[in-house]
Amino acid sequence: MSFADDYLNQLEQFAARSPLPRVRALHLPPERATEDNKGEFCAIELDDGSLGLSYVLFDDTLARLRAVQDAADLSGAAPLTVARRYAGGAGLEKTIGFAAANALTRCLYDRAGFRPDNSADSIGELDPQAGEQIGMIGLFMPLIGRILEAGATLTVIELKAELAGEKAGYRVTTEAGELAGCSKVVSTSTLLLNDTLDRMLGNCTAARSFAMIGPSAGCLPDALFARGVTFLGGSWVNDQAAFVDALIRGESKSAYAEKYALTANAYPGFAALLARL
């Protein structure tokens, strides 16, 4: 089974144990993301205030979402029905479904009284060391300095061929097979939307640590831990109204959310969360 299938199976179990809030709204960022990458995510909001985020800058996803936002009004929809689009859809449908699934994860966490610990740093607690070979899936420009300053060697895997080449102190390639020599890997959570998760993990068999980070990493981690992910870092929204307002304006949302960290040792597990309901 795919990660999406495993994830939806868990949410089905949640729905069987507890009545779910309805979808209140789909919130979209401005037409274009700004240069500092603000506005990359949409949000599904549930009636209880739970928010789920999903990346929208693949191809023309954001433009298509804006085109159908009113025609495909989700207000009042059953969130599990919308979330099923993540496993059964593609592109636009997958994006909306993933956001709804992540909103249900936040709903479950709140009802179970679970709050992940805040993240200690921005690179998934990889602790790069001199001489280590570090892999990066997706070009995280703000993180590169930390890795290179530690004396580690960095290889970045990118889907965009125009980004490939030798850079100042690191290399960008489209060849996922080059992850095989990396002892630690940090990855964008967009792997969960572009169907590359299993392929990328399959090339990381030598990695002792695999950190997946990003605002859309607000999913249940069980199936990721089972596949070899060792760290999941997402965003915990503290002020829902202010966060949504900043999102739709394309402004910084950092004041209204904190980065959190999940590891297998610090996570009670889905079964334990269900038992708390």
N, C-alpha and C positions, 0 to 999 in steps of 0.2 A: 504493500500500500504506500501511497505517496504521503508526504508530510501533510498536505491539505486534507487528505482522507482521514488521517489520524487525528488531526486537529478538530475537524468537524464531528468526528465520532465522540470526542470529549465534550464538545458543546451540546451535542444531542443528549448526553447523559446529564449535563447540567440542567437542560430544559425539562427533563423528565423528573427532576428533583425539586425544582423551584420555578414558580411563575416568572416570566421574563417581562421586563418593561418593553414598551413599543419604541420604534424609531421616532425620534422627534424631528431630526433634520439631517441633511447632508450639507456640510460646510466646505466651501472651496476657496483656495488662495486666489490672488489676482491672476490676470491673464498670463503673465510671465513671471518666472522667478527672478529675483534680483541677483546681482552679481555675487553676493555673499551667500547665495543658496537659500535665502529665506523663501517661504512659500512653496516648498516642494511637496507638501502633504495635504490631503483632504482629511476630513474628520466626519465620522458618523457619530451623532449624539443620540443617546437614548433618553427616555422620559425621566430616568432617575439621575441624569447628569453624566452618566458614563460616556467617555469618549474613546473612540478607536481610530487610530491613524493609519494612513496608507499612502505610499509614494505615488506621485502622479506625473512624473516627468519622462516616462517611457513613451517614445514616439509622440503621438498626438493625443494621449490619454486626457490631459487636462483640458484641451480644447473641446474634446468630445464630451467630457463631463459637463462643461459649461453649456454646451449646446442642448443637453438633455436634462439639465437640472430641474427645470420647471415641468417639462413633459413627463419625466419619470419621478414625480414627487414621491419620496419615500416616507413622508410623514404618516405615522400611524401603522406602518408596516410591521409585520412580525420579524424581529431581528434575526431569528434563526433561519427563516426563509431567505432573507437577504444574504446572510452569511454563507448559505449553501452555494451561492454563485462563485465563491472562492474555489471550491473543489470542482465545480462543473462548468465554469465559464473561462473566458480568456479576455485579455486586454481590459476594456472598460468594466465588464462584469466582474472580472477577477479582482480588480482594484476595489470596487464597491463592496464586494463580498468579504475581502480581507479586512477592510475597515470595520465592517459590522461584526466580524468574528472577534477582532481586537477589542471592540466596545464591550462585547459579552465577557471577554476575559477580565476586563477591569470591573465589570459588574460582579463577577464571581469573586474576585479578590476582595472587593469591598464587603460583600455579604459574608465571606468566610473570615473577615478580619485579618487579612493578610496584606502586609506592606513590605515589598522587597527593600533590602538595604540600599542606601545611596551608593553610587559608584565612587570608588576611590580615585579614579583617574579617567582620562578620555580615551585611552587605548586598550580598554578591556583588561586591565591589570596584567598585560603581557610581560612587563618587566624586561624589556630588551637588554641584552648584554653584548659586550664587545665580541665580535667574531661570530655571533649568531646569524643565521639566515632567516630573515623574517619575510613572510608573504603577506601581501595586502590585496584583497579582492575589492576592486572599486577604488578610485583615486581619492583618498582622503587627504587633501593638501594640508590641513591644519595639523595632522598627526605625523607627517613625514619628518619634521624637524626633531621631534622627540626620539624617534627611532634612530635617525642618523647620528644624533649627538651622543647616543649611547655606544656608538662604534659598531652597530649591527649593519649587515648588508640587507638591502631591501629590494624585493622584486614585486612589482605591482601588476596584477592581472586586470585588464580592461576589455570590455566588449567593443569599445570604439577604437577602430584601427587607427584613426587619425591621431590618437594620443600616444601610440606606441613609439618607442625609441629610447635612446640613452639620455638621461637627464642629469642634473647636477647632484651626483652622489647616489642615484638609484636608477632602475631600469623599468620601463613599462612595456608589457608584452600582451598579446592576445592569446598566448599559448598557456592554457591552464595546466598542462603537464609540468610546467616549471615550478609548480607548487610542491612537487614531490621531494625536493631537497630542503624544504623549509621546516624548521623545528617548531615554529610558532606562526600562527596566521590570524590576522584581523580582517573581518569581512563586513561589507555592507549588508544590511538586512533586506535589501532589494532582491537577494537571491530567492526570497520567499515569494516573489511575484513574477520573476522571469523564467521560472522552471529550470534554473541552473544549480539548485541546491545540491542534489545528489551527485551531479557531475563534478562540482567543485570539491565536495567532501571526498569523493573517490580519488582525487589527486593529492589528498592531504594525509595519507596514511602514516607518514613519518612525523606529523605534527603532534607535539605533546599538549599544545594549547590551541584552541580554535575559538576566537572571540567574535561574536556577531553583535554589531552595534547599530543603532539608528533609531529615530523616533517611531518607525513602523515596526520595531521589534517588540511590540506590546502583545505578543501572543503567548499562549501556554507553552512552556519550554520542554515538557516531557518528551515529545517526539524528537526534538532537536538534540537533547542530551543523549537519547538512545542512538542517534546517528553520528555522534562524535563531537558535537558542539560542547565546549566546556564552560562558556561564559556567554550570557545573553544580557545586553545592555539596552534598555529602552528609556522612555520618558514617562515620568509619573506626574500627571497634571494635578496641581494643587488648587488652582483657581480656574474652574471650567469656563465661566463667562468671559473673563479677561483673556484667557487663552484663545477662545473662539474669535473674539473681537480682533486680537492681534493677527490671527491666521488669515482672516478674510481681508485684512488691511495689508497683508504682506509685511508686517512688522515683526520685530524680535519677540519670541515667545518664551525666552529663557527665564524671565522673571516669574512666570506662572507655572513652571514645571521643573522638576529635578531629574537628573539622570540616575537611573537605578541599575543595580547589578544583581544578576541571578546566576548561581552556580548550583550544581546538583547537591552539594553539601549544605547549602543554605536555603534550599527549597523543600517544603514539606511533601510535595508531590500532589498530583491531581486527586488521587483517591482520598488523601487526608483533607484536602480542601472541601471536597464533596461532603465528607463526614461532618464538617463543621456547620453545614447549612441547617 
